[in-house]
Amino acid sequence: MLSSETIAAVATASGSGGVAIVRLSGPDAMIIAAQICDRKQLTPRYAHYVQFYKVDPKTESASRLVIDMGLALYFKAPSSFTGEDVVELHAHGNAIVCEQIIASACILGARRARAGEFSERAFLNGKLQLNQLEAIADLISSNSEQAARSAVLSMQGVFSDEVNALLQKLIFVRTLLEAALDFSDEDIEFADHDRIEKELRYTLERLAAIYKVASEGARMQRGATVVLMGAPNVGKSSLLNALCSEERAIVTPIAGTTRDLISVDLNINGVAVSLIDTAGIRHDAGEIEREGIARAETACAQADLILQVLESEPSAAEQAADPANIIVVNKADLLNEQSPRLAQAIYVSAIERTGLDELRAEIAKRLDISSDEQQTPFAARQRHLDALQQAQAAIERAMLQLGQAELPELIAEELRLAQQSLGEITGEFTPDDLLDYIFREFCIGK
């Protein structure tokens, strides 16, 4: 779907810099750019060293006023990012310079691009699938090395290939069912029950495997949340400071010093982890401290992992802590050989910085964070996970109906719904309002 309009925008980050790129895309991109560069035409995939001239709004032609000097690169359709004629004008990174170039392009017939419009055109012209374009945005916003690598994998089509393989499997099974429906009046036996069940069972297994990888990739993109929980004065704030090697939280001997949530960003095995310190939980707290405790409880409910911090000699109630949490006994420097120890706990000393490497390793293990040597999962988003779950539910309903010898029409309809859910991941079946929502989050020029 090639547009009749030519759009222009700055494709690089805002602010001052050595280079800024003004991108034009559309049927008149080369003509407009050539006029700004005062050339008859631009050679595709050739870097032209040119001067950029300001366009006179009265004559609608290039004046002799030079805006800047730089490079012009022309990508002829369909061999471009958007699939249209695209020209990139590489100027110096100054907002005033870029604005003059865009204003000149608009005088010559272009218009300013909307947020995400270049990526939207790439999708509509079949250059990239929808989840690949989302991966571009994920790469730009990645806050860790692992997150960036997972975004690149999705950009390269690893996720799309997995989804498309499932789609082909569903299409095959639907073909078997539709054949039985089309020739129901003929003396043709209904599609083999065992074969359909085998194909659907395999599809469910692949869906579960893909969902597991996608879930890890989604968490990698958003980062994991780890919350420090415990009674007042067990050393949660000291432990936070020790783990981030920075004095971020106030530490005093006074119980209830921390009244609000304090968050710091860590990097564990290349993955971003948000570590949150919370108010100490106790029953005799004042009004302000009670609000801090309420926020602490909310943070714990939303956390991927909780570090339950205990004192050097935990009470019997504390020893019966939730096994899903990591039990951290702080102030290990105060222990002696006769002190009781918890077999399942990790002993640390925030003051002497001991036991921290063991704690980081356990955090990585509990969060199932891959090391650099292990395979990086592809990037995914919550909408992708929802679509995979919806497809799984539809296939499970189809298998149930198959087992109950329901009409093939009902089974085929469930498989159509599963196919539609998977198609929403790649953009094959995507409502316009979802497209608008996705591309609104892109920056201008992307």
C-alpha positions in Angstrom: 0.0 0.0 0.0 2.1 2.9 -1.3 1.1 6.3 0.0 0.5 9.3 -2.3 2.0 11.6 0.3 5.7 12.3 1.0 6.6 12.7 4.7 9.6 14.2 6.4 11.0 14.2 9.9 14.3 14.1 11.9 15.2 10.4 12.3 17.9 10.9 15.0 17.6 11.8 18.6 16.8 15.4 19.6 19.5 17.6 20.9 23.0 18.7 19.6 25.3 16.2 18.1 27.8 15.6 15.3 25.2 14.3 12.8 21.5 14.5 12.5 19.4 12.7 9.8 16.4 14.2 8.1 14.4 11.4 6.5 11.9 11.7 3.6 9.7 8.9 2.4 7.1 8.9 -0.4 6.7 9.2 -4.2 8.3 12.7 -4.3 11.1 12.1 -1.8 13.9 12.0 -4.4 12.5 15.0 -6.3 12.2 17.1 -3.2 15.6 16.2 -1.8 17.3 16.8 -5.2 15.8 20.4 -5.2 17.1 21.0 -1.7 20.5 19.8 -2.7 20.2 21.7 -6.0 20.8 18.6 -8.1 18.9 17.2 -11.1 18.7 13.8 -9.4 20.3 11.5 -6.8 21.9 8.2 -7.6 20.4 5.3 -5.6 22.6 4.0 -2.8 25.3 6.5 -3.4 26.5 9.0 -0.8 26.4 12.5 -2.4 28.4 15.2 -0.7 26.1 18.3 -1.1 25.0 21.6 0.2 21.5 22.0 1.6 19.8 25.1 0.3 16.9 26.9 1.9 13.8 26.9 -0.3 12.1 30.3 -1.0 8.4 29.9 -0.1 7.4 32.5 -2.7 9.2 30.8 -5.7 9.1 27.3 -4.2 12.6 26.8 -5.5 16.0 26.6 -3.9 17.6 29.9 -3.0 21.3 30.5 -2.8 21.2 30.5 1.0 23.1 27.5 2.2 21.6 25.9 5.3 24.4 23.3 5.8 26.7 20.8 4.1 26.4 17.0 4.4 25.5 13.8 2.7 22.4 12.8 0.7 21.5 9.1 0.3 18.7 7.9 -1.9 17.1 4.5 -1.5 14.8 3.6 -4.4 11.6 1.8 -3.8 11.1 -1.0 -2.9 14.6 -1.4 -1.5 14.2 0.9 1.5 13.0 0.7 5.1 9.4 1.9 4.2 9.3 0.2 0.8 8.9 3.7 -0.7 11.4 6.1 -2.2 13.4 7.2 0.8 16.1 9.9 1.1 18.2 10.6 4.1 19.9 14.0 4.4 22.8 13.8 6.8 23.3 17.3 8.3 25.1 18.5 11.4 23.2 17.8 14.6 21.6 21.2 15.3 17.8 21.5 15.7 17.7 24.9 13.8 19.5 23.3 10.8 17.1 20.3 10.8 14.1 22.5 11.1 15.1 24.6 8.1 15.6 21.5 6.0 12.2 20.1 7.0 10.5 23.4 6.4 12.1 23.5 2.9 10.8 20.0 2.2 7.3 21.0 3.3 7.3 24.0 0.9 8.2 21.6 -1.9 5.2 19.3 -1.1 6.1 17.1 1.8 4.4 17.1 5.1 5.7 16.4 8.6 5.5 12.8 9.6 3.4 11.6 12.5 4.9 9.6 15.4 5.8 6.1 14.1 4.6 6.8 10.5 7.8 5.6 8.9 7.5 2.3 10.7 3.8 2.1 10.0 4.5 2.5 6.2 7.1 -0.3 6.5 4.5 -2.6 8.0 1.7 -1.6 5.5 4.1 -2.1 2.6 5.1 -5.6 3.9 8.7 -4.8 4.7 8.5 -6.0 8.3 5.9 -7.8 10.4 4.3 -6.0 13.3 6.3 -7.7 16.1 9.5 -6.9 14.2 8.7 -3.2 14.2 7.8 -3.4 17.9 11.3 -5.0 18.4 12.9 -1.9 16.9 11.2 0.3 19.6 12.3 -2.3 22.2 15.9 -2.1 20.9 15.9 1.7 21.2 14.6 1.6 24.7 16.6 -1.4 25.9 18.2 -0.8 29.3 20.5 -3.8 29.3 22.8 -5.9 27.0 20.5 -8.9 27.2 17.4 -6.9 26.4 19.1 -5.4 23.4 20.2 -8.8 22.1 16.7 -10.2 22.6 15.2 -7.2 20.6 17.7 -7.9 17.8 16.5 -11.5 17.6 12.9 -10.4 17.2 14.0 -7.8 14.6 15.7 -10.6 12.7 12.4 -12.5 12.6 13.1 -15.3 15.1 9.7 -14.8 16.9 7.9 -14.3 13.6 9.3 -17.6 12.2 8.0 -19.4 15.3 4.5 -17.9 15.0 4.3 -18.4 11.3 5.2 -22.1 11.7 2.3 -22.5 14.1 0.0 -20.6 11.7 1.0 -23.1 8.9 0.2 -26.0 11.2 -3.3 -24.6 12.0 -3.9 -23.9 8.3 -3.1 -27.5 7.5 -5.5 -28.9 10.2 -8.2 -26.4 9.1 -7.7 -27.7 5.5 -8.5 -31.2 6.7 -11.6 -30.1 8.4 -12.8 -27.8 5.7 -12.4 -30.6 3.1 -14.7 -32.7 5.1 -17.2 -29.8 5.3 -17.0 -29.0 1.5 -17.6 -32.6 0.6 -20.0 -33.5 3.3 -22.6 -34.7 0.7 -20.1 -37.0 -0.9 -19.2 -40.5 0.2 -16.0 -39.2 1.8 -15.0 -40.1 5.4 -14.4 -37.3 7.9 -10.8 -36.3 8.4 -8.8 -38.8 10.4 -9.5 -38.2 14.1 -6.1 -39.4 15.3 -4.2 -37.4 12.9 -6.0 -34.1 13.8 -5.5 -34.8 17.5 -1.8 -35.5 16.9 -1.3 -32.2 15.0 -3.2 -30.2 17.6 -1.3 -31.8 20.5 2.0 -30.9 18.8 0.8 -27.4 18.2 -0.1 -27.0 21.9 3.3 -28.2 22.9 5.0 -25.7 20.6 2.8 -23.0 21.9 3.8 -23.7 25.5 7.5 -23.7 24.5 7.2 -20.4 22.6 5.2 -18.9 25.5 7.9 -19.8 28.0 10.6 -18.2 25.8 8.4 -15.1 25.1 7.7 -14.7 28.8 11.4 -14.6 29.6 11.9 -12.2 26.7 9.1 -9.9 27.9 10.5 -9.8 31.4 14.0 -9.1 30.0 12.6 -6.0 28.2 10.7 -4.6 31.1 13.4 -5.7 33.7 12.7 -7.7 36.8 11.5 -6.3 40.1 13.1 -7.5 43.3 11.7 -6.2 46.7 13.5 -6.1 50.0 11.0 -7.0 52.8 11.4 -7.4 56.5 11.0 -5.9 59.9 12.5 -2.5 60.9 16.2 -2.4 61.5 17.1 -5.7 60.0 19.4 -3.9 57.5 17.3 -3.7 54.3 18.6 -0.2 53.4 22.2 -1.2 54.2 21.8 -4.2 52.0 20.4 -2.1 49.1 23.3 0.3 49.4 25.7 -2.7 49.4 24.2 -4.3 46.4 24.3 -1.1 44.3 27.7 0.0 45.8 26.2 3.4 46.4 24.7 5.2 49.4 21.1 5.5 48.0 19.1 4.8 51.2 19.4 6.6 54.5 20.6 4.2 57.2 20.1 5.0 60.9 19.7 3.0 64.2 16.2 4.4 64.4 13.4 1.9 63.5 11.2 3.0 60.7 13.7 5.3 59.0 12.5 4.2 55.5 8.9 5.5 55.0 8.6 5.2 51.2 9.8 3.0 48.4 13.4 3.5 47.3 14.3 2.0 43.9 17.7 1.4 42.4 18.7 -0.2 39.1 21.1 -3.1 39.1 22.5 -5.2 36.3 22.7 -9.0 36.9 24.0 -11.1 34.0 23.3 -8.3 31.6 19.6 -8.0 32.7 18.2 -4.9 34.3 16.9 -5.5 37.8 15.0 -2.9 39.8 15.8 -3.4 43.5 13.2 -1.8 45.8 13.7 -1.0 49.5 10.6 -0.8 51.6 9.4 0.3 55.0 9.9 -2.1 57.8 6.7 -4.1 58.6 5.5 -3.9 62.2 2.2 -3.7 64.0 2.8 -0.6 66.2 3.6 1.8 63.4 2.4 5.4 63.3 0.1 6.9 60.6 2.9 7.9 58.2 4.8 4.6 58.7 1.5 2.7 58.1 1.2 4.3 54.7 4.8 3.2 54.0 4.0 -0.3 55.1 0.9 -0.4 52.8 3.1 0.6 49.9 5.6 -2.0 50.8 2.9 -4.7 50.8 1.7 -3.5 47.3 5.3 -3.6 46.0 5.7 -7.2 47.3 2.5 -8.3 45.6 3.7 -7.0 42.3 7.3 -8.2 42.6 9.0 -10.9 40.5 11.0 -11.9 43.6 11.1 -11.0 47.3 14.3 -10.9 49.4 13.0 -11.6 52.9 15.7 -9.9 55.1 16.1 -11.3 58.7 18.3 -10.4 61.6 21.4 -12.4 62.5 19.3 -14.5 64.9 15.9 -14.8 63.3 12.8 -15.7 65.4 10.9 -18.9 65.0 8.2 -17.1 63.0 10.8 -15.7 60.7 12.4 -19.0 60.2 9.1 -20.3 58.7 9.3 -17.8 55.8 7.7 -18.3 52.4 9.9 -20.7 50.4 9.2 -18.7 47.2 11.3 -15.9 48.7 15.0 -15.7 49.1 15.8 -15.7 52.8 18.6 -13.3 53.5 20.1 -13.2 57.0 21.9 -9.9 57.3 24.5 -8.9 59.9 26.4 -12.1 59.5 29.4 -10.4 61.0 27.7 -10.5 64.4 27.4 -14.3 64.4 29.7 -16.7 66.1 30.1 -20.5 65.8 27.3 -21.2 68.4 24.7 -19.0 66.6 21.8 -21.0 65.1 21.8 -21.0 61.3 19.1 -21.5 58.7 20.0 -24.1 56.0 17.9 -22.4 53.3 19.2 -18.9 54.0 21.9 -16.8 52.4 24.1 -15.1 55.0 25.4 -11.7 54.2 27.0 -8.7 55.9 26.0 -5.4 54.3 28.6 -3.7 56.5 31.6 -5.9 55.5 30.2 -6.6 52.0 30.4 -10.4 52.4 28.0 -12.9 50.8 26.8 -10.5 48.1 28.1 -12.5 45.2 26.3 -15.6 46.5 23.1 -13.5 46.8 23.4 -12.1 43.3 23.9 -15.6 41.9 20.7 -16.8 43.8 18.7 -13.8 42.4 19.8 -14.8 38.9 18.9 -18.4 39.5 15.4 -17.6 40.9 14.6 -15.2 38.1 15.9 -17.7 35.6 18.2 -15.1 34.1 20.4 -16.6 31.4 24.2 -16.1 31.5 26.0 -14.7 28.5 26.9 -18.2 27.4 23.2 -19.3 27.3 20.7 -18.7 24.5 19.1 -15.2 24.6 15.3 -15.3 24.3 13.6 -13.2 21.6 11.9 -10.0 22.7 8.1 -10.1 23.3 5.4 -7.9 24.8 2.4 -8.4 27.0 0.0 -8.3 24.0 2.0 -11.1 22.4 1.7 -13.2 25.5 -2.0 -12.5 25.6 -2.4 -13.6 22.0 -0.5 -16.8 22.6 -2.7 -17.6 25.6 -5.8 -16.9 23.6 -4.6 -19.2 20.8 -3.8 -21.9 23.4 -7.3 -21.7 24.9 -9.0 -21.9 21.5 -6.9 -25.0 20.5 -7.7 -26.6 23.8 -11.4 -26.1 23.2 -11.0 -27.6 19.7 -9.4 -30.7 21.2 -12.2 -31.0 23.8 -14.8 -30.8 21.0 -12.8 -33.3 18.9 -12.8 -35.7 21.9 -16.6 -35.3 22.2 -17.1 -35.9 18.5 -18.6 -32.5 17.9 -19.4 -31.2 14.4 -16.3 -30.3 12.4 -17.7 -26.8 11.9 -17.3 -26.1 15.7 -13.7 -27.4 15.7 -12.8 -25.4 12.6 -14.2 -22.2 14.1 -12.0 -22.6 17.2 -9.0 -23.1 15.0 -9.9 -20.0 13.1 -10.0 -18.0 16.3 -6.6 -19.5 17.3 -5.2 -18.5 13.9 -6.6 -15.0 14.3 -5.0 -14.6 17.7 -1.6 -15.7 16.4 -2.0 -13.5 13.3 -2.4 -10.5 15.6 1.2 -11.0 16.8 2.7 -10.6 13.3 0.0 -8.1 12.1 -1.8 -10.5 9.7 -5.0 -9.9 11.6 -4.8 -6.6 13.5 -7.6 -4.2 14.2 -6.9 -0.6 13.1 -7.2 0.7 16.7 -4.5 -1.6 17.8 -2.2 -0.4 15.0 -2.9 3.2 16.1 -2.0 2.3 19.7 1.2 0.6 18.8 2.6 3.2 16.4 1.7 6.1 18.8 4.4 4.9 21.2 7.0 5.4 18.5 9.0 8.6 18.3 8.7 11.1 15.5 11.0 10.0 12.7 10.7 6.3 13.5 
